[in-house]
Amino acid sequence: MAIERKRLGRTELEVSRLGIGLSEVGYKLQMADVAQAHAVINQALDYGVNFLDTAACYGISEELIGMVVAERRKEFILATKAGHYLPREEGEDWTYDLIIDSLERSLRRMKTDFVDILQLHSCTTEILERGEVIRALQDAKAAGKTRFVGYSGDNENAKWAVTSGLFDTLQTSFSLVDQNARTNLFRDVEDRDIGLIIKRPIGNAVWGAPVDPRPYSHIPEYTVEYTRRARAMSAIGPLSDEPDDRIRLALGFTFAHPQVDVTIVGTQSPHHMQSNLELVSSSISISKSTVSDLHNRWDKFADGWDQQG
């Protein structure tokens, strides 16, 4: 069964509903692990996944993309992010020149002349209103260095980006344990035909996981918070018609929302990538009663549960 594709909002790009998030590859692998990176990314492309998401600050992810799939550039849609000075904390973030220079560095690293989507990497509303970073994106688009422009972020910052009318795509957090986008962003995204890219669609796989959340070393707070939410939501008993596979449950919940165009799942493991591909290329749907139960539990418990940015 082929991996489903969907139009990415007004961009008209046809994206696989499962995309590859490359933060874990970039942070956890080294240049000596190029064969592992080659296996992870190429097996996804071979299955029909055509959306790769990375960022200038995701370790060596951009270099690895250039090393292992540059010759397949016509087969995938490439999205990256800019805005953070590198090395971190050694210069000023969010300047016009930084965005332009970051994109040029990304193009060199990934051995390509353009990216399909250049996204601002979670800057605040105050920075967006200044306009400098948005002008940089627009100039990059005018120069042919990116086809579309996007914003990656959450909560009130994402709301501003969506309602501004300045962005073609939004990347934001959404999962069974992070549902705030459903009530705060989805309608605006749909009304404006903005391409919706979902990060962390399985909520770090905390639903039904052992007590130890096994947090990622570079973002431990996400998994700890998601685990706390999962415990609260699951304490009242099993879900209605709950599937046995907790990953199928999590992905099935995210895919059940028609506003979602592509979900990005990251792994450094060829084995885990293969499992994800097999899961998504088969029937991953969950029942309407399960989705409704998760909505109701979120609405009951989620007082103050903002998106995890």
C-alpha positions as a LaTeX table, in Angstrom:
\begin{tabular}{lrrr}
\hline
Residue & $x$ (\AA) & $y$ (\AA) & $z$ (\AA) \\
\hline
Met1 & 0.00 & 0.00 & 0.00 \\
Ala2 & 1.50 & 3.34 & $-1.07$ \\
Ile3 & 2.08 & 6.14 & 1.43 \\
Glu4 & $-0.73$ & 8.68 & 1.09 \\
Arg5 & 0.04 & 12.12 & $-0.32$ \\
Lys6 & $-1.74$ & 15.41 & 0.26 \\
Arg7 & $-1.62$ & 18.95 & $-1.07$ \\
Leu8 & 0.42 & 21.19 & 1.24 \\
Gly9 & $-1.97$ & 24.10 & 1.48 \\
Arg10 & $-1.73$ & 26.81 & $-1.14$ \\
Thr11 & 1.81 & 25.77 & $-2.09$ \\
Glu12 & 0.26 & 23.05 & $-4.28$ \\
Leu13 & 3.19 & 20.79 & $-3.32$ \\
Glu14 & 2.13 & 17.14 & $-3.03$ \\
Val15 & 3.65 & 15.81 & 0.17 \\
Ser16 & 3.66 & 12.37 & 1.73 \\
Arg17 & 1.62 & 12.45 & 4.93 \\
Leu18 & 4.64 & 10.97 & 6.71 \\
Gly19 & 7.76 & 13.13 & 6.53 \\
Ile20 & 11.25 & 12.72 & 7.94 \\
Gly21 & 12.34 & 14.97 & 10.79 \\
Leu22 & 16.13 & 15.10 & 10.86 \\
Ser23 & 16.91 & 16.64 & 14.25 \\
Glu24 & 17.70 & 13.26 & 15.82 \\
Val25 & 19.96 & 12.27 & 12.92 \\
Gly26 & 21.75 & 15.60 & 13.20 \\
Tyr27 & 22.18 & 15.61 & 16.95 \\
Lys28 & 22.94 & 11.96 & 17.62 \\
Leu29 & 25.00 & 10.82 & 14.63 \\
Gln30 & 28.55 & 11.76 & 13.70 \\
Met31 & 30.20 & 12.11 & 10.32 \\
Ala32 & 31.53 & 8.58 & 10.76 \\
Asp33 & 27.91 & 7.39 & 10.82 \\
Val34 & 27.19 & 8.42 & 7.24 \\
Ala35 & 26.22 & 4.86 & 6.28 \\
Gln36 & 23.55 & 4.83 & 8.99 \\
Ala37 & 22.20 & 8.18 & 7.85 \\
His38 & 22.19 & 6.90 & 4.27 \\
Ala39 & 20.12 & 3.87 & 5.32 \\
Val40 & 17.58 & 5.87 & 7.34 \\
Ile41 & 16.91 & 8.56 & 4.72 \\
Asn42 & 17.12 & 6.46 & 1.58 \\
Gln43 & 14.82 & 3.72 & 2.81 \\
Ala44 & 12.20 & 6.40 & 3.47 \\
Leu45 & 12.61 & 7.85 & $-0.02$ \\
Asp46 & 12.40 & 4.35 & $-1.49$ \\
Tyr47 & 9.05 & 3.87 & 0.29 \\
Gly48 & 7.65 & 7.07 & $-1.21$ \\
Val49 & 8.27 & 9.53 & 1.61 \\
Asn50 & 9.10 & 12.82 & $-0.08$ \\
Phe51 & 9.26 & 15.42 & 2.71 \\
Leu52 & 12.52 & 16.12 & 4.56 \\
Asp53 & 12.57 & 18.66 & 7.39 \\
Thr54 & 15.74 & 19.96 & 8.97 \\
Ala55 & 17.25 & 23.16 & 10.38 \\
Ala56 & 20.56 & 25.00 & 10.34 \\
Cys57 & 20.99 & 24.27 & 14.05 \\
Tyr58 & 20.20 & 20.53 & 13.94 \\
Gly59 & 23.78 & 19.44 & 14.43 \\
Ile60 & 25.17 & 17.87 & 11.26 \\
Ser61 & 21.80 & 17.04 & 9.67 \\
Glu62 & 22.24 & 19.36 & 6.70 \\
Glu63 & 25.72 & 18.03 & 5.98 \\
Leu64 & 24.40 & 14.47 & 6.07 \\
Ile65 & 21.59 & 15.33 & 3.67 \\
Gly66 & 24.17 & 16.68 & 1.24 \\
Met67 & 26.29 & 13.57 & 1.62 \\
Val68 & 23.61 & 10.89 & 1.27 \\
Val69 & 20.75 & 12.16 & $-0.92$ \\
Ala70 & 21.96 & 15.14 & $-2.95$ \\
Glu71 & 21.79 & 13.04 & $-6.11$ \\
Arg72 & 18.08 & 12.34 & $-5.41$ \\
Arg73 & 17.16 & 16.03 & $-4.98$ \\
Lys74 & 14.32 & 15.88 & $-7.54$ \\
Glu75 & 12.60 & 13.17 & $-5.51$ \\
Phe76 & 11.91 & 15.12 & $-2.34$ \\
Ile77 & 10.58 & 18.37 & $-0.93$ \\
Leu78 & 13.20 & 20.00 & 1.28 \\
Ala79 & 12.40 & 22.27 & 4.21 \\
Thr80 & 14.90 & 23.92 & 6.52 \\
Lys81 & 14.82 & 26.59 & 9.21 \\
Ala82 & 16.88 & 29.66 & 10.01 \\
Gly83 & 17.20 & 32.34 & 12.67 \\
His84 & 19.64 & 31.03 & 15.29 \\
Tyr85 & 23.22 & 32.23 & 15.28 \\
Leu86 & 25.74 & 29.40 & 15.10 \\
Pro87 & 27.57 & 28.49 & 17.25 \\
Arg88 & 24.70 & 29.15 & 19.65 \\
Glu89 & 25.03 & 32.02 & 22.10 \\
Glu90 & 28.01 & 33.49 & 20.23 \\
Gly91 & 26.20 & 36.10 & 18.15 \\
Glu92 & 22.90 & 37.88 & 17.55 \\
Asp93 & 19.86 & 35.86 & 16.48 \\
Trp94 & 17.09 & 37.07 & 14.18 \\
Thr95 & 18.78 & 39.63 & 11.96 \\
Tyr96 & 18.26 & 40.07 & 8.22 \\
Asp97 & 21.86 & 39.18 & 7.42 \\
Leu98 & 21.75 & 36.11 & 9.65 \\
Ile99 & 18.75 & 34.67 & 7.80 \\
Ile100 & 20.34 & 35.26 & 4.40 \\
Asp101 & 23.74 & 33.91 & 5.46 \\
Ser102 & 22.13 & 30.90 & 7.18 \\
Leu103 & 20.27 & 29.97 & 4.02 \\
Glu104 & 23.43 & 30.24 & 1.91 \\
Arg105 & 25.25 & 27.96 & 4.36 \\
Ser106 & 22.34 & 25.50 & 4.30 \\
Leu107 & 22.38 & 25.37 & 0.49 \\
Arg108 & 26.12 & 24.65 & 0.49 \\
Arg109 & 25.77 & 21.96 & 3.13 \\
Met110 & 22.88 & 20.22 & 1.38 \\
Lys111 & 24.43 & 20.62 & $-2.10$ \\
Thr112 & 21.37 & 22.22 & $-3.64$ \\
Asp113 & 20.53 & 25.52 & $-5.33$ \\
Phe114 & 17.26 & 26.04 & $-3.47$ \\
Val115 & 15.03 & 24.76 & $-0.70$ \\
Asp116 & 11.33 & 24.26 & $-1.15$ \\
Ile117 & 10.42 & 25.86 & 2.18 \\
Leu118 & 12.48 & 28.23 & 4.34 \\
Gln119 & 11.00 & 28.54 & 7.82 \\
Leu120 & 11.64 & 30.96 & 10.66 \\
His121 & 12.71 & 28.86 & 13.62 \\
Ser122 & 10.32 & 29.72 & 16.46 \\
Cys123 & 10.93 & 33.42 & 16.91 \\
Thr124 & 8.59 & 35.54 & 19.05 \\
Thr125 & 5.75 & 37.77 & 17.95 \\
Glu126 & 7.87 & 40.79 & 18.84 \\
Ile127 & 10.55 & 39.72 & 16.35 \\
Leu128 & 7.95 & 38.94 & 13.69 \\
Glu129 & 6.37 & 42.37 & 14.07 \\
Arg130 & 9.73 & 44.04 & 13.57 \\
Gly131 & 9.59 & 42.72 & 10.01 \\
Glu132 & 13.31 & 42.25 & 9.40 \\
Val133 & 13.25 & 38.46 & 9.35 \\
Ile134 & 10.14 & 38.37 & 7.17 \\
Arg135 & 11.82 & 40.70 & 4.67 \\
Ala136 & 14.77 & 38.30 & 4.58 \\
Leu137 & 12.46 & 35.39 & 3.70 \\
Gln138 & 10.74 & 37.42 & 1.00 \\
Asp139 & 14.08 & 38.45 & $-0.52$ \\
Ala140 & 15.28 & 34.84 & $-0.48$ \\
Lys141 & 12.12 & 33.82 & $-2.31$ \\
Ala142 & 12.53 & 36.61 & $-4.85$ \\
Ala143 & 16.10 & 35.42 & $-5.48$ \\
Gly144 & 14.92 & 31.87 & $-6.17$ \\
Lys145 & 16.68 & 30.44 & $-3.10$ \\
Thr146 & 13.39 & 29.19 & $-1.63$ \\
Arg147 & 10.08 & 28.42 & $-3.29$ \\
Phe148 & 7.90 & 29.10 & $-0.24$ \\
Val149 & 8.22 & 30.64 & 3.21 \\
Gly150 & 7.01 & 29.25 & 6.51 \\
Tyr151 & 6.96 & 29.69 & 10.25 \\
Ser152 & 7.83 & 27.00 & 12.78 \\
Gly153 & 6.50 & 27.59 & 16.27 \\
Asp154 & 3.62 & 27.37 & 18.71 \\
Asn155 & 0.99 & 29.17 & 20.78 \\
Glu156 & 0.57 & 32.93 & 20.34 \\
Asn157 & 3.59 & 33.22 & 18.04 \\
Ala158 & 2.10 & 30.65 & 15.66 \\
Lys159 & $-1.26$ & 32.43 & 15.85 \\
Trp160 & 0.34 & 35.69 & 14.73 \\
Ala161 & 2.17 & 33.97 & 11.88 \\
Val162 & $-0.97$ & 32.23 & 10.62 \\
Thr163 & $-3.22$ & 35.28 & 10.78 \\
Ser164 & $-0.63$ & 37.64 & 9.28 \\
Gly165 & $-1.12$ & 36.21 & 5.79 \\
Leu166 & 2.65 & 36.34 & 5.23 \\
Phe167 & 3.48 & 32.63 & 5.40 \\
Asp168 & 2.73 & 29.70 & 3.11 \\
Thr169 & 3.20 & 27.02 & 5.77 \\
Leu170 & 3.07 & 26.50 & 9.52 \\
Gln171 & 5.00 & 23.87 & 11.42 \\
Thr172 & 3.61 & 23.32 & 14.90 \\
Ser173 & 3.29 & 20.73 & 17.68 \\
Phe174 & 0.25 & 18.46 & 17.71 \\
Ser175 & $-0.41$ & 15.02 & 19.19 \\
Leu176 & $-2.76$ & 13.21 & 21.51 \\
Val177 & $-0.92$ & 14.83 & 24.47 \\
Asp178 & $-0.47$ & 18.25 & 22.82 \\
Gln179 & $-3.82$ & 19.19 & 21.30 \\
Asn180 & $-3.92$ & 22.95 & 21.81 \\
Ala181 & $-3.42$ & 23.60 & 18.08 \\
Arg182 & $-6.76$ & 21.89 & 17.42 \\
Thr183 & $-8.70$ & 24.70 & 19.09 \\
Asn184 & $-6.26$ & 27.58 & 18.69 \\
Leu185 & $-4.82$ & 27.21 & 15.19 \\
Phe186 & $-6.54$ & 24.66 & 12.95 \\
Arg187 & $-9.49$ & 26.83 & 11.88 \\
Asp188 & $-7.26$ & 29.77 & 10.94 \\
Val189 & $-4.92$ & 27.44 & 9.05 \\
Glu190 & $-7.82$ & 25.92 & 7.13 \\
Asp191 & $-9.48$ & 29.26 & 6.37 \\
Arg192 & $-6.24$ & 30.63 & 4.88 \\
Asp193 & $-5.25$ & 27.39 & 3.11 \\
Ile194 & $-1.88$ & 27.33 & 4.87 \\
Gly195 & 0.16 & 24.14 & 4.57 \\
Leu196 & 0.20 & 22.43 & 7.97 \\
Ile197 & 3.33 & 20.52 & 9.01 \\
Ile198 & 3.07 & 18.69 & 12.34 \\
Lys199 & 6.10 & 18.13 & 14.56 \\
Arg200 & 6.19 & 15.55 & 17.37 \\
Pro201 & 3.02 & 13.81 & 16.10 \\
Ile202 & 3.46 & 10.82 & 18.42 \\
Gly203 & 4.05 & 12.94 & 21.52 \\
Asn204 & 7.44 & 11.34 & 22.10 \\
Ala205 & 5.66 & 7.95 & 22.35 \\
Val206 & 4.71 & 8.49 & 25.99 \\
Trp207 & 1.16 & 7.08 & 25.86 \\
Gly208 & 1.31 & 3.63 & 27.42 \\
Ala209 & 5.08 & 3.83 & 27.88 \\
Pro210 & 6.91 & 2.74 & 31.06 \\
Val211 & 7.09 & 5.23 & 33.93 \\
Asp212 & 10.59 & 6.40 & 32.99 \\
Pro213 & 10.03 & 8.87 & 30.12 \\
Arg214 & 13.56 & 8.39 & 28.81 \\
Pro215 & 13.87 & 12.04 & 27.78 \\
Tyr216 & 15.97 & 13.17 & 24.86 \\
Ser217 & 19.21 & 14.64 & 26.09 \\
His218 & 18.74 & 17.93 & 24.21 \\
Ile219 & 15.02 & 18.48 & 25.01 \\
Pro220 & 14.24 & 16.62 & 28.25 \\
Glu221 & 11.35 & 18.88 & 29.27 \\
Tyr222 & 9.15 & 17.79 & 26.36 \\
Thr223 & 9.01 & 14.13 & 27.26 \\
Val224 & 8.61 & 14.76 & 30.98 \\
Glu225 & 5.67 & 17.11 & 30.38 \\
Tyr226 & 4.08 & 14.80 & 27.83 \\
Thr227 & 4.37 & 11.91 & 30.28 \\
Arg228 & 2.63 & 13.93 & 32.99 \\
Arg229 & $-0.24$ & 14.70 & 30.62 \\
Ala230 & $-0.56$ & 11.11 & 29.43 \\
Arg231 & $-0.82$ & 9.88 & 33.01 \\
Ala232 & $-3.59$ & 12.37 & 33.80 \\
Met233 & $-5.56$ & 11.57 & 30.64 \\
Ser234 & $-5.21$ & 7.78 & 30.96 \\
Ala235 & $-5.93$ & 7.58 & 34.70 \\
Ile236 & $-9.69$ & 7.39 & 34.14 \\
Gly237 & $-9.37$ & 4.10 & 32.29 \\
Pro238 & $-8.80$ & 2.63 & 28.81 \\
Leu239 & $-9.79$ & 4.62 & 25.76 \\
Ser240 & $-12.85$ & 3.75 & 23.79 \\
Asp241 & $-11.87$ & 1.12 & 21.20 \\
Glu242 & $-8.18$ & 1.65 & 22.03 \\
Pro243 & $-5.79$ & $-0.14$ & 19.62 \\
Asp244 & $-3.09$ & $-2.41$ & 21.04 \\
Asp245 & $-0.25$ & $-0.57$ & 19.28 \\
Arg246 & 0.47 & 2.74 & 21.03 \\
Ile247 & 2.40 & 4.14 & 18.05 \\
Arg248 & $-0.52$ & 3.35 & 15.77 \\
Leu249 & $-2.78$ & 5.08 & 18.31 \\
Ala250 & $-0.63$ & 8.22 & 18.36 \\
Leu251 & $-0.11$ & 8.51 & 14.60 \\
Gly252 & $-3.69$ & 7.49 & 13.87 \\
Phe253 & $-4.92$ & 10.29 & 16.13 \\
Thr254 & $-2.80$ & 12.91 & 14.38 \\
Phe255 & $-3.70$ & 11.67 & 10.89 \\
Ala256 & $-7.41$ & 11.72 & 11.81 \\
His257 & $-7.45$ & 15.51 & 11.55 \\
Pro258 & $-7.98$ & 16.63 & 7.94 \\
Gln259 & $-6.22$ & 19.94 & 8.52 \\
Val260 & $-2.92$ & 18.06 & 8.91 \\
Asp261 & $-0.98$ & 17.79 & 5.66 \\
Val262 & 2.30 & 16.16 & 6.72 \\
Thr263 & 3.61 & 14.79 & 10.02 \\
Ile264 & 7.35 & 14.64 & 10.62 \\
Val265 & 8.75 & 11.73 & 12.61 \\
Gly266 & 12.44 & 11.50 & 13.38 \\
Thr267 & 14.68 & 8.58 & 14.13 \\
Gln268 & 18.34 & 7.69 & 13.77 \\
Ser269 & 17.53 & 3.96 & 13.63 \\
Pro270 & 16.96 & 2.15 & 10.31 \\
His271 & 14.90 & $-0.42$ & 12.24 \\
His272 & 12.58 & 2.21 & 13.71 \\
Met273 & 12.29 & 3.93 & 10.34 \\
Gln274 & 11.28 & 0.63 & 8.75 \\
Ser275 & 8.63 & 0.09 & 11.44 \\
Asn276 & 7.21 & 3.58 & 10.91 \\
Leu277 & 7.10 & 3.10 & 7.14 \\
Glu278 & 5.34 & $-0.24$ & 7.39 \\
Leu279 & 2.85 & 1.18 & 9.86 \\
Val280 & 1.96 & 4.21 & 7.74 \\
Ser281 & 1.84 & 2.29 & 4.46 \\
Ser282 & $-0.79$ & $-0.04$ & 5.98 \\
Ser283 & $-4.10$ & 1.04 & 7.48 \\
Ile284 & $-3.25$ & 3.39 & 10.34 \\
Ser285 & $-6.72$ & 4.79 & 10.95 \\
Ile286 & $-8.26$ & 4.57 & 14.41 \\
Ser287 & $-11.95$ & 4.69 & 15.23 \\
Lys288 & $-13.93$ & 7.91 & 15.53 \\
Ser289 & $-14.83$ & 6.93 & 19.07 \\
Thr290 & $-11.15$ & 6.75 & 20.04 \\
Val291 & $-10.48$ & 10.18 & 18.53 \\
Ser292 & $-13.53$ & 11.61 & 20.28 \\
Asp293 & $-12.49$ & 10.09 & 23.62 \\
Leu294 & $-9.04$ & 11.68 & 23.32 \\
His295 & $-10.62$ & 15.04 & 22.47 \\
Asn296 & $-12.90$ & 14.83 & 25.49 \\
Arg297 & $-10.10$ & 13.87 & 27.85 \\
Trp298 & $-7.96$ & 16.72 & 26.59 \\
Asp299 & $-10.82$ & 19.19 & 27.03 \\
Lys300 & $-11.36$ & 17.91 & 30.58 \\
Phe301 & $-7.76$ & 18.04 & 31.81 \\
Ala302 & $-5.94$ & 20.56 & 29.64 \\
Asp303 & $-6.27$ & 23.70 & 31.71 \\
Gly304 & $-3.05$ & 25.63 & 31.05 \\
Trp305 & $-1.56$ & 22.92 & 28.83 \\
Asp306 & 0.04 & 25.09 & 26.17 \\
Gln307 & 1.81 & 23.69 & 23.14 \\
Gln308 & 5.32 & 22.51 & 23.92 \\
Gly309 & 7.48 & 24.76 & 21.72 \\
\hline
\end{tabular}
